[in-house]
Every structure is written in C-alpha cells, then in structure tokens.
Amino acid sequence: MVGRDGELARLRGSVSEVASGRGGVVWVGGEPGIGKSTLVEVGLDGAAAGGVRVFRGAADELTQSFPLRFMADCLGVDQEVVDGFRLEITELLAGRMGGVDAVRAAGERMVALVQRECATSPVVVVGDDLQWADDASLGVWQRLAEIAGQTPLLVVGVCRPVPQRDVLDRLRQVVAQVKDAVLVELGPLDGDAVAAMVDGLRSAVPGPGLRDWLGRAGGNPLYVREMLDAVVADGLVRVAGGVAELAGPVGTVGAELSSMSAAIGRRLGFLSGPARSVLRAGTVLGGRFTVEELAMVSDQPTAGLVGIVGEAVAAGVLAEAGPELTFRHALIRQALHDELPGAVRVGLHSHVARVLAEAGAAWDRVAQHLLAAPRAIHGWVLTWLAGLPAAALYAQPATAVQLLQRARQVSLPGDPRRAVFTTRLCTVLLLLRRPEDLVALGEEALATVTDPQLVGEIAWNLARGYMMAGRREDAARVTTLVLDRPDPGARWRSRLRAQHAVHLSLGGHEDESVTQAQLALAEGERDGDPVAVGWALHAMLQRAGGTHALEIADRALGVVVGDDPEPYRL
C-alpha cells in the first residue's frame, strides 16, 4: 500500500477500537481498481491475532437476484461448519420452515447470529462489492451498521460508485449519520505515490520517461500495475543504478494499453490457450468457485486443472481465497467473460444448471444459472421446476416469479406442468403483493385449469388479491364461484368457505357469515387444517363482542401460534 497512509490509519484505528470492545462503521468507496479491497485487506491484517473474528463476503452480478445470498456467503451459512443458527437460516432460505416471509425471518436470524458471535469475541463483517448485493442483504448490512455502536462489531462496506442504485444511496446516507463513522473515498494516487508503487514492485524508482508514461494510468493502482507488467514482460524496461526506465519508444504497446481493458487483455495474453479457454468458462461461475466447479463448467478432469490453475495464479489472473479460487480483480473476470460469445455463455450456464440439478444442489444455485440464460428454461428444466417443493419457491418469491413466468411461456397449453406453474405463480404474486398481476393471471387460470386442488389454490390466492386491491365484491364472487363447483378439493373447500365467511361479514351478512364460518371451522378441525380454522375464527371474530370475542381471539391465537407457520403465510 502506497499513498494511503491516512486512510489506512483510520481503518486500523477502527480495528483497534473494536478489539477494545467499541464497534463502528467504515465505508470505503472509489472507482474500480483504485485499491478499495486492498486497503481493507491490509487494514485488517493482524485483526485475528488481536482476537477479532473477521467475516467477509463479496457480491457479484449472478447472485443479485437471490435474497440474502451475499450475507449467507459472508457469514458462512452455506459452508460445511453448521451450528444451530446457521442451520435454521439455511432451512428458512430453502423454504423448509414456511413462515410469512422466510427472507425476513432469515435476515433477523442473521442479525442475531452476528450478535451471538459478538458475545464471544469482537467481530468484523466486511461486505465487498456492495454495488452488486441483493436488497435483502443490504437491509441486513444496514441493521448491523445501526447496532454496531452498541456491541463489539465493526461493519465495513466496500462499494463502487456505479452502477448507481437508490438503495445504496440510502444506505450510504444511513452510514453517514452513524456516530463516528469512518467514510473513505479513495482518489487517484499522485505521481510520488505511483513512483513508490513502482519501487515496491520492481525494486527500482521510475525514471522520467517511465514515470511520465505511467501517468497515463490516471493514478489508478490497478492500471499502473497492468501497464508496468506489460512493458516489463515485453522487455521494454531497463533497470540500472536503482532506476527503471523505458528502453526506448513504447510503440505498439502504448497503443494497445490505451484503456484499462486493453491493459488487462495484455496480461491475459500471457496465458496459454488451454488456460485461457478454461478461465473463460469459469467466468460464468461468478466471483468465487472451487476447482471442482471449474472442472464441471470446463468439462475437464479435476486433476487436469492443477497445471492450469497454477499458471493462472502465477500470471496474476487467479488468487486463492481459502478453499476457493477468485479472479484477482473483477475487471479481469469481466474481460474474460466478454470474450465469450453470447450463445456460448448461455450454453455454459445451461450446462452448469443441469449438472447442479442432477447433483441435487440447492435449487437457488441452479436458478442462478437459469436466470443468467433464460432461454435455457425448457425441456428438462420444466420437469425439474415442477418437481420442486412449493415451499422452496415461496421462500424466495422474487426469484421464483422469474422462473415461473418463463416456464409458463414455453410450456404448451394442456401440459399438466403448466397448470402447476400457473398455480404457484399465483401464490408467488400474492407473496410479492402484486394484486394487479395476480388478478389478471388468476382469472385466466380459473378458466383454463381443471385440477380441483389447483383450482382451489388459485381461487384462494385470487380472492386474496382482490381483497388486497380493495375489491371485496369480486373476492366474494370468486369464492362463491368455486364453492359452487362439484369439488374444489376438501382442503381448499374449507379454506374458501372460511374466507367467504369473512367476505360475507364485511358485507353485512352476519347470519350467513356465521353459518359459513361454523361449517368451515368444523371441516377445518376434522381435516386438521389450521389455516381453515384460523380464518373461520377470524370471520366469527368480526361480529363477536365482549367476553365471547376474547374467547374466540384466544382460541385463534392457539391455532396460529405454534410449530406450523403456514397460517401466517396464507
């Protein structure tokens, strides 16, 4: 690190403070390549030796659509070491615990997890590349920033100015209002700092010609390094008497290094053809990956990648990140990624998705690649998607809606899977509180779907959508229409009857409402369905008063407060 003494001192001061039990917030901003991640890495060096635990994660474009994926990676939720908190978060995000909002519940558990870690030792949570983080993860990061001053917790955010997002602007404003927050905006290095950087890299100070030529880097450390490495590799730098100087006119090299991407392209040019081909394929895996995943996407044996990975690390293209690999800089990954034709990228994402699905990987890992190549959603994907537990999709509705919409588009009318996609999409739209879309889809579905169980679920969601939109009479029409059919499915009959009782009560038809609610209550208790029972009691509570109302409310709480969270969601 050169030219960053002040910024480094402030960061190390924050680390010393948290080691002493006083938390805080640090925000590091600046353009790509300016040294944000390096500053944090150097600033945190020695934190572990001081008894501080460091949790670190980096977001990327592929995971931006997946709620809490960034924070899960940061806190080690998906790693092999699993404790009670992390297991519960994993179960929530997988949809195996139901709940009104699995993402919100998982976010609360993440905050509690960090607080628990802080109870045993000081903690630093580092979020790198926050510009790519999903909104739910940014919400958790903000919560941590707000409580950092009350516990031995240092929250460090690293972010580029682009792409600009409103949620990031608001987050930075929150950070700026935190007492004693450290805000660092890295600017370009001056000429003396660039000279010191060259001295550190080449053990020689730059002469006037080299110093002037490196001035074209605009003080960006990454660009300086790429330009310097390129001319050294081409034998265009002479070192004598502790001074590094250009051996002559740079010529074509100078023309080729007229941009950052071109400079990085020069570095990639030092790779062998096989290594470059494998690394191109690896770019579809995102910012971090294992050797096994690289073998999977490149269709190479794992043992055969040892030499290629070693070559890439030696060339400064890849770096080790614990048990995983990462590109040394996001711009290097982007340069390789851009070399792939669009059709090839789609094919690679499709290939990875299928291999992951066949290996039984978590559904959101498969979905990550399918959303990166939506045209791949056909064939085997439809069978895989229809076979997923509905609760898994409902736990992450923002992701599910994209998959289900595409699946409906490509599945043919009459395909039973299409009816499943339609039904689940109705539920997802309800969870996302999109009543207009739900009403349009639900009315169409009632006219096309024939399976009684699916019709019952569609009607339930459609009526809820109408109520959300303030259209009670339409909600009552839907429940009446389906209840008058021969068989909407026993489970959904009792639920729809209870919901209809609520509509009747709101419409002033108290006697009929009580009758329907009592029938729904009896059916729900017979079938052991807490949703039907809860809604029936809700309908009865609308017109009850005094002691009777308290009795009904107490009974309803006994239904919805328990181990089964479905009543909350539905």
N, C-alpha and C positions, 0 to 999 in steps of 0.2 A: 504494500500500500504506500503510495506516494501522494503528496499534495492533499491529504485528507486528515491531517493531524487534529484539527479542531473537531471535525465530525466524529473521528474515531474516539477522541477523548470523551465526547458527550455520550456516545454509546457505551463505552466502557464504564463511565460513571453510573449509567443506569443499571448495568450488570452488577456493579459493586453494591448499589442500593438494594437491589432485590436479594442479593446474597446476605444482606444485613436484615432482611425482613420487610423492606419497603418496596412496594410494587410501583409500576408505572407503565407508560405507553410510549412507544417510539414509532415514528412514521418516516420511512425513507423513500423519497421519490426521485425521479430522474429518467432521462431518455434511455432506450436500450443500449447496453454496452458501456454505460457511464460508470459502472462499478458498484451498483447498489448491493447485489448479492455478496460480492467480495468484501465490502465494508462490513456487512453483518457477520459474515463468516469469521473475519479477523477480529471483530469486536467481541464475538462470543468465545473466541479461543481462550481456553482456560476456565470457562464457566463451570464445566463439570468438575474440575479439580477443586473448585471453590464450593462444592456441594450443591450446585444448581443443576436441576434436570432441564434438558432442552428438548422440546418437541418442535419438529419442523416439517413443513409441507410446502409443496409448490403446485399451484393450479396450472391447468392448460386448457386449450380450446375444447378438447374432446370431452372433458368432464363438466363443462359449464352448465349443461342441461340436467345434471344429476344432483338433486338436492343433498347437501351435506357430504358429498363425496370428498371434497377438498379437506374439510375438517376431520372426516373419518381417517383419511390418509395421514393427516398431520398428527393426530392423537394416537395413531397405531391401532385403530379399531379393527382394521382388516388384516392385521398381522397375526402370526401364529400364537403369540402370547395373549391369552384371553383371560380376563377376570370378569367378575360379575357385572360391573358397569359396562364394559366393552361388549360383553355377550348380549346384554339387554339392548344396547344400541344396535348391534348387528341384527338382532331379531326384529326390532322395530322397523329398520330400514328394509328388511326383507319381507315385511308385511305379515309376519307370523304372530304378531301380538295385537292386531287390529287397532282400534282406537280412532277417535275423531280426527286426529291429524298426526299420523305417525312421524312425519318430518318434524313437526313442532315438538312432539314428545321426545324424539331422539335428540333434538337440539338442547332441550332442557337437561337431558341426561349428560350431554357433553359438557355443559357448563358445570354441572355437579361433579363430573369426573375430574375436571381441572381443579375445582375447589378441594376435592379429596386429595389430589396429588399435592396441592399446596400445603395441606395439613401435615405432610410428612417431610417436605423439603421445598425450598424455593424453586419456582418453575419459570421457564421462559417459553412462550409459544410464538413461533415465527411463522408468518404467512408470506410466502414469496409469490410474486406474480399475481397479486390480488386482482389485477385487472381482468383475469380470466375466471375468478372464483364464482361459484354459483351464489345466488342471492341468499339462500338459507345459510350457507357457510359464512357469508358476510354478516348476517344477522347474529350468528353465534360469536363471531370475532368482535362485533360491536359490544355484545353483552360482556365479553371478557374484558374489553377495554374499559367499560364502565365500572367494573368491580375491581380492577387491578389495584387501585389505590387502597383497597380495604384488606388486602391479602398479599403475601409474598409472591406476586405474579407480575412478570414483565411481558407485555404483549407487543410484538414487533411486526409491523406491516411493511411490506416492500411492494412498490407499485409503480408502473409506468404511467405517464400522463394520457396515453392512448392505448386502447380505444376508450373514449370518454363515456362514462355511464353515470346516470343520475344517482344510483345507489352508492357509487364510490365517492361522488362529490359530497353526498350527505354524510357518509362515514368519515371522510376527512374533516368535515366540519365538527362532527362529534369529538374526534380526536383532538382537534384544536382547542376545544373547550375543556378538556380534561386538565386538571391542575398539574402543573409541572411537566406536561407532555413535551417530549423531545421531537421536534419537527426538523427533518433534514432534507434539503433539496439539493442533490448533487449537480453541480455545474461542470463545465469542461475544465480540464487541467490547464494550467498556464505553461508557458514554454519551459520554465525551470523544472516543473514537475514532470513534464514529458522527458526532459533530459535525464532526470533522476530515474525515471522508469527504464529508459534505455540502458543506463548504467547498471541497474539491477538485473536486467535481462541478459546483457551482453558483457558485463564487467568492463565497460568502456563508455566514456562520455561521448555523446554525438558531436561530430564536427559541424561546422556551419552549414555545409551542403545537406547533410543528413537531417540536421535539426530543421532546416528550412523546409525540406521535402516532407518530413513528418508533420509539419504544421498544417498540411492539408487534411489531417485527421480531425481537425477541429477540437482537439483536446479530449477526444473520446478514447479512453484507455483500450477498449477492445479493438477499435480501428487502428490505433497506434501499434498494437501488438501484431495484428494481422499484416499490416504494411511492412513492419520491420522483419517479421519472419519470412515474408515473401521475398524481399530483396536479399536477405541473408541466404536463403535456400538457393537463389539464383546466382550466388557468388558475386553480388554487386556491392558488398560492403567489405572494406579493408580496415583492419584494426592495427594500429601502430602507435606505440607510446601511450597506451591507455586511451586512445581516441578512435572512435568508429566513424568512418567517413565513407561516403559513396565513392566507389572506384571509378565512376565515370557517369555519363548520362544514363538515366534510368530507362529512357526509351519506351519500348512497348510495355514494359512492366508498369510504368507510370500510367499509361493509358488504360491498362487492364485494371488498375486499382483506383479508378475514378469514383467508385462507390463502395459502400460497406459490403454489399452483396458480392461485388466483384472481388474484394479482398478475401472474403470468406471462400469464394469459389477457387481462389488460388490455393488456399490451404487444402481444400478438398481434392485439388488436382494432384496432390502428393500421395493420395491413396491409390492402391491397386484397383483394377477393375472389379474383381470379386468383392473386395471390401466395400467399395462404393455402392455396388448393387445391393449388398445385404443391408447396409445402413439406410439406403433409400427406403427399402421395405420396412425397416424398423421405425421410420418416422410415423407410420400410421398407429404405432402403439402409444403415442403420447410422449410426455416428458420423461417418464421413468419406466423401465422394463427390466425383466430378468433375461438371462441368456437363454433360458428355455422358451420364453415368449419370442425372442428374436429368432430362434430356430424354427418355431412354429410358423411365423409370418414369412420367413425367407425360404421355407421348405428345405432347410439344411439340417444335417445331424448336429446335435449339440456339441459333440466332440470336435466336429469340423470347424466350429466357430472360434475355437481357442486362439488360433493364429490371427484371425480377422479382428477379433476384439482387442487383442494385444496391439495390433497395428494401429487401430483406431485410437486407442488410449495414447500410444506413443506419438501419434500425429496431432494430439490435442483436440481430437474430434469428440471422443467419448471420455467420460470420467466415471470413477466408481462412486456409488452412493450407498454404502453399506452392502447389502446383498444384491443390490440392483445396479443398473447402469443408467447414466443420463447423458444427454448431449452437453458438451462443455458450455454451450450457450444456446439459448432458444433461437438465435439468428442462424446458427449452424444447422440446427434441425430444420428451420424454415427453408434454408437454401436447398437442402437435400430433398425436402418434401416437394418443393416447387419443380424439381427436375422430373417428378413422376407425372406422366400424362393423366388427365382426369379419369379416363377409363381404367387405367391401371390402379389408381388409388381406390376406386370403387371396388374393383376386383379383390384387392388386398383386404379391404375392410370386410367384404363379404366372406372371404376365406377365413379370416380370423374369427368372425362371428360364428361361423359354422363349427369350427374346431372347438371354440369355447363352449358352445351349446352342447356338442357331443360329449365334451369332457365334464358336463354337469356344472359349469361355472355359474356364479350368481347371475341372475337374469339381467341385472343392470350393466354388467360388464359386456354381455352380448349386445344389449341395446345400444351401448356406447358406439359400437362399430356399425350397427344397423342405421343409426341416426346420421352417421357420417356418410352413409351411402344408401339413402332411402330407396333408390331404385332396386336395391338388392332385396327388398321386402316382398318376396313372392315365394312360391314353391315351398321348400322345407320350412321357411320362416313362419308361414301361416299355421302349419301344424304345431310348431314349437310355441308360438304365441297363444294359440287356442288352448294348449295344454298347460299353460302357466296357472298357478293358483291365483284366483281373482284377487285375493288379499294382497299379494305381492304387487300387483299393478296399482291397487288402490292406495298402497303406502306411498307411492311416488307418482301421483296423478299427472304432474306436468310432463314427465317422461312418457307415461303410458298413453296420453292423449295423442302424441305424435305417431307412435307405433300403430295404435288402433285406427286412426284416421287413414293412414296409408294402407293398412291391411284391408279396410273396407273398400278402398278404391280399387284394389287389384283382385279382390275375391269376387267371384261371379254370383249373380242372384241365384238362389237355390242352394248354394253351398252352405251346409249347416254351420260351418265355421263363421260365415259372415254374420249369421244371427247372433252368435256368441260375441263377436267383435262389437256389433251394434249395441247389444245389451250392456256390455262392460263400458263402452264409450259413454252411454247414458249416465252410468254411475260416476264415471270419472268427471264428466261435465258438471254433475251436481257437486262433487267434491271441490271442483275448481270455481264453483259459484258463477257459472256461465249460463244463466237461465235462458237467454235467447237462443243460444246454440242447442241447448238441451230440448227446448220446446220444439224446434224445427225437426231435430232428429227423432225425438220421441213420437211425435205424431206420425211421421213416416214409418217408424218401426212398428207402431200398433197396427198399421195397415198391411205390413209385409211379413212380420214374424209370426209363426204359428205355434211354436213350442210353448205350452201353458206356463211352465216355470219361468221362461224368459219373458213372456208377455207380462206376467205378474211383476217381475222386477222392473221392466220398462215402465209399466204404469205407475209403480211406486215412485220411481225417480221423476217421471214426467209430472205427476201431481205435485211433488215437492218443488219442481222447477216453476210450475205455475204459481204456487204459493210464494215463492221467492220473488217472483215478478209482480206480486200483488194481484193475481188473477184467480181469486178463490172460486168463482163460479166455474171456470174452466177446470180447476183442480177437482171439484166435485163431479163434473161431467166425466172426467177420465176414470175416477174410482167407480162411479156408477156403471159406466160402460163395461168395465172389465168384470165387476162383480156380477153383472147380468149374464156373463158368458158361462157356458156349461162348467168349465173347470180352469180357473186361473192358477191352480196349484194350491194345495192345502195351506202351505206356509204363507204364501202371498195372499190367499183369501183372507186369513185372519188379520194380517197386517193392513191390507187395503180397507178392510171393514173398520179397523180402528182409526185409520186415517180419515175415512169417510165420516166417522162419528165426529171427529174434530171439525171437519168442514160444516157438518150439519149444526153443530153447536155454535160455530161462528156466524152461521146464517140465521140464527134464532130459532131453529127447530129442535128445542130442548128434548122433548119427549122421544122423538125418533132417534136423536143422538144418543140418549141413554140406552135405548133398546139395542142399537148397533154396538155401542161400547161394551155392553154386558155380554153380547154374543161373541165379540172379538176377545174379550177377557177370558171367557170360558174356553174358546178354541185355542187361544194362546197358552193358557195353563195346561190344557190337555196335551198340546204338542211340545210343551217346554220351550216356548219361544219368548224370550224376554223382550224382544222388540215389539211384538204384538201386545204383550201385556203392558209394557210401558206406555205405548201410545193409547191403549184403551183407557188406562188410568188417567192419562193426560186429558183425554176427552171428557171423562167423568169429572175431573177437577175443574173444568171450565165453568160449570154451573153450581158446583158444590159450595157450601158455606159453613162457617163456624167449625165446630168440632169434627164434623164429617169431612170437611176439606182437609183438615190436619191429618186425619186418619188415612185419607187417600194419598196425600203427599208423602206421608211416612212409608206407606206401602210401596209407592212408586220409587222412592229412594232405595228401598230394599231390593228393587229389581235392577236398577241401573248402576248401583254401586256394588261392584263385586269383581270377580275374576274375568267375566266376559265383557269385553269393551265394545261389542258390536252395537248395543243400544246407543252409545254416544255417536258412532259414525252415522247410523241410519236414523 
